[in-house]
């Protein structure tokens, strides 16, 4: 089985069976204390277990735990009904206080993005259409209890020339390349939640200083603030087009990839009522 290792914000992020993982073993590897113990979370049971640190043993145990969970999910994912997905994701809460999901197609998953030859992967939370007013002081809240696995504290905005070049590459591709999507998301925080659920919070204007890779977040905890980073307005340095973009993935699958437009609406309205 392939294991992908990423160096993110000076911490090792391990992606096992579609879950992004940060463990105490990273500190052990850097400090080389072989007697330390590593906490291995069991996301299904909500429990954790301690084992003496051993890299091969740790990765083997994690692989078994997460691969079992991933296979269990994927066996039924393509046939999951809207109601089943609602039940699966009902532990999530709105990322903005008092906000409801927009009814506009362009703000929802699956909407075409012809300017980059792609589609919209997540949900946009704008002023008005979500029932609230947002600005650069609007807190972005964690949708559930989770672990931070990516933080862009050192984000540098694209120049107009750089963004234009990336969009030209995307237009000549079959679909927007992932590395370009990553730049267009602007300043982001990624949080790994239970049951293989990962949420990417994008276009932030700022990130809370205490939000770092490996930090545990509680439901409703502030992780950053609404912005327009990565967008055409962000490049121009103005305060227009402010909104939060959120992608919801389950074991690295976009939650909506087997749903039609109306089913997507049904799921989102039920979760973020």
C-alpha positions in Angstrom: 0.0 0.0 0.0 1.3 3.4 -0.9 1.8 5.9 1.9 2.1 9.6 1.1 4.1 11.8 3.4 3.8 15.6 3.4 5.8 18.2 5.2 3.2 20.8 6.2 4.1 23.8 8.4 7.1 21.9 9.7 5.1 18.9 10.8 4.8 15.5 9.2 1.3 14.8 7.8 0.7 11.2 7.0 -2.2 10.3 4.6 -3.4 6.8 5.3 -6.4 5.4 3.6 -7.9 8.8 2.8 -7.3 10.3 6.3 -4.8 13.1 7.1 -3.0 12.3 10.2 -0.7 14.1 12.6 0.7 12.1 15.5 2.9 12.6 18.4 5.3 10.3 16.7 6.5 13.3 14.6 8.0 14.8 17.7 9.5 11.5 18.6 11.1 11.2 15.2 12.6 14.7 15.5 13.7 14.2 19.1 14.7 10.6 18.6 13.2 9.3 21.9 12.4 5.7 21.1 10.9 5.1 24.5 8.1 7.5 24.0 4.5 6.3 23.3 2.4 7.3 20.4 -1.4 7.9 20.6 -3.3 6.1 17.9 -6.8 7.4 17.5 -9.7 5.1 16.6 -12.0 7.4 14.8 -14.9 4.9 14.7 -15.0 4.3 18.4 -13.8 7.7 19.4 -11.1 6.1 21.5 -7.3 6.2 21.5 -4.7 3.6 22.3 -1.0 4.0 23.4 1.8 1.9 21.9 5.6 2.1 22.5 6.9 4.1 19.5 8.0 1.9 16.6 7.6 3.4 13.2 6.8 0.2 11.3 4.4 -1.0 14.0 2.7 2.3 14.3 2.1 2.7 10.5 1.0 -0.9 10.3 -1.6 -0.5 13.0 -2.8 2.8 11.6 -3.1 1.3 8.1 -5.2 -1.6 9.4 -7.5 0.8 11.4 -8.1 3.3 8.6 -8.1 0.9 5.7 -10.9 -1.0 7.4 -12.9 2.2 7.9 -12.2 3.4 4.4 -13.3 0.1 2.8 -16.4 -0.1 4.9 -17.4 3.4 3.7 -16.5 2.9 0.0 -18.4 -0.3 -0.3 -21.6 1.7 0.0 -20.6 5.2 -1.0 -21.6 5.0 -4.6 -25.1 3.8 -3.6 -25.6 6.0 -0.5 -28.9 7.9 -0.6 -29.3 11.5 0.4 -30.7 10.4 3.8 -27.7 8.2 4.4 -25.3 10.9 3.7 -27.2 13.3 5.9 -27.0 10.8 8.7 -23.3 10.3 8.0 -22.5 14.1 8.1 -25.0 15.2 10.7 -22.3 15.9 13.3 -21.2 18.9 11.3 -22.4 22.4 12.2 -22.3 25.7 10.1 -18.9 27.3 9.8 -20.3 30.8 10.3 -22.6 31.7 13.2 -26.2 31.9 12.1 -25.5 31.1 8.5 -27.6 28.9 6.2 -26.6 27.4 2.9 -27.0 29.6 -0.2 -29.7 28.6 -2.7 -27.6 29.9 -5.7 -26.3 27.2 -8.0 -23.0 29.0 -8.4 -22.4 28.8 -4.7 -22.9 25.0 -4.5 -20.8 22.0 -5.4 -20.7 20.9 -9.0 -21.3 24.4 -10.5 -19.3 24.9 -13.7 -16.2 27.2 -13.5 -15.6 27.8 -17.2 -12.9 30.4 -16.5 -10.6 27.6 -15.4 -12.2 24.6 -17.2 -13.4 23.0 -14.0 -16.2 22.8 -11.4 -16.9 24.2 -8.0 -15.8 21.6 -5.4 -17.4 23.1 -2.3 -19.9 25.5 -0.7 -19.6 29.3 -0.8 -20.8 31.4 2.2 -21.5 35.0 1.1 -23.2 38.0 2.6 -27.0 38.0 2.3 -27.6 34.7 0.6 -26.6 32.9 3.8 -28.8 35.0 5.9 -26.0 36.9 7.6 -23.5 39.7 6.8 -19.9 38.7 6.5 -16.7 40.8 6.5 -13.1 40.3 7.4 -13.9 40.2 11.1 -16.4 37.4 10.7 -15.1 34.3 12.6 -14.8 31.0 10.8 -15.8 28.2 13.2 -14.7 24.6 13.3 -17.6 22.4 12.1 -16.9 19.7 14.7 -14.2 18.4 17.1 -11.2 17.7 14.9 -7.4 17.9 14.4 -5.7 20.7 12.3 -3.6 19.1 9.6 -2.8 22.1 7.4 -2.4 25.8 8.2 -1.2 28.5 5.8 0.1 31.1 8.2 2.8 32.1 5.7 0.5 32.4 2.8 1.6 34.9 0.1 -1.0 36.2 -2.3 -0.7 35.6 -6.0 0.2 38.5 -8.3 -2.2 39.3 -11.1 0.3 37.9 -13.6 0.7 34.7 -11.7 -3.0 34.1 -11.4 -3.5 34.8 -15.1 -0.8 32.3 -16.0 -2.3 29.6 -13.7 -5.8 30.1 -15.2 -4.4 29.9 -18.7 -2.8 26.5 -17.9 -6.1 25.4 -16.4 -8.1 26.4 -19.5 -5.8 24.2 -21.6 -6.2 21.2 -19.3 -8.9 18.6 -19.2 -9.8 20.0 -15.8 -8.2 22.3 -13.3 -5.0 20.7 -12.0 -5.0 20.1 -8.3 -1.9 22.3 -7.7 -3.7 25.2 -9.3 -6.8 24.6 -7.3 -4.7 24.7 -4.2 -3.3 28.1 -5.1 -6.7 29.5 -6.0 -8.1 28.5 -2.6 -5.9 31.1 -1.1 -5.2 31.0 2.7 -6.6 27.8 4.0 -6.9 25.6 7.1 -7.6 21.9 6.8 -9.2 20.0 9.6 -9.5 16.2 9.9 -12.7 15.1 11.6 -14.1 11.7 12.6 -15.3 9.1 10.1 -12.8 10.2 7.5 -14.3 13.6 7.0 -11.9 16.4 6.1 -12.9 20.0 5.6 -10.9 22.6 3.8 -11.6 26.2 4.9 -10.5 28.5 2.1 -10.1 32.2 1.1 -9.4 33.2 4.7 -8.2 36.8 5.4 -6.4 35.6 8.6 -5.8 32.5 10.7 -5.9 32.5 14.5 -2.4 32.5 15.9 -3.0 29.5 18.1 -4.3 27.3 15.2 -1.3 25.1 14.3 -0.8 21.7 12.8 -1.7 19.0 15.4 -4.0 21.3 17.4 -7.3 19.8 18.6 -10.3 22.0 17.8 -13.7 21.9 19.5 -16.9 22.5 17.7 -17.4 26.2 17.2 -13.8 27.1 18.0 -12.5 30.1 15.9 -9.9 29.0 13.3 -9.7 32.1 11.2 -11.7 34.9 9.5 -13.6 35.3 6.3 -11.6 36.8 3.3 -11.0 36.7 -0.4 -7.5 35.4 -0.6 -6.7 33.5 -3.8 -9.6 35.2 -5.7 -9.4 37.9 -8.4 -10.4 40.4 -5.7 -7.7 39.1 -3.3 -5.1 39.6 -6.0 -6.2 43.2 -6.5 -6.0 43.7 -2.7 -9.5 45.0 -2.2 -12.2 43.9 0.2 -14.8 42.8 -2.4 -16.1 39.3 -2.9 -15.6 38.3 0.7 -16.8 34.8 1.4 -15.8 31.5 3.0 -15.4 28.5 0.8 -15.6 25.0 2.4 -14.9 21.6 0.8 -16.2 18.5 2.5 -14.4 15.3 1.7 -14.9 11.7 3.1 -11.8 9.5 2.8 -10.6 11.9 0.0 -13.9 11.7 -1.9 -15.9 14.8 -2.4 -19.1 14.0 -0.5 -21.4 14.9 -3.4 -19.7 13.1 -6.3 -22.5 10.6 -6.6 -25.4 13.1 -6.1 -27.4 15.2 -8.5 -28.1 18.9 -8.0 -31.2 18.4 -6.0 -29.7 15.7 -3.8 -26.8 18.0 -3.0 -29.2 20.7 -2.0 -31.2 18.3 0.2 -28.1 17.1 2.0 -26.7 20.6 2.6 -30.0 22.1 3.8 -30.5 19.2 6.2 -27.0 19.5 7.7 -26.8 23.3 7.8 -30.5 24.1 8.5 
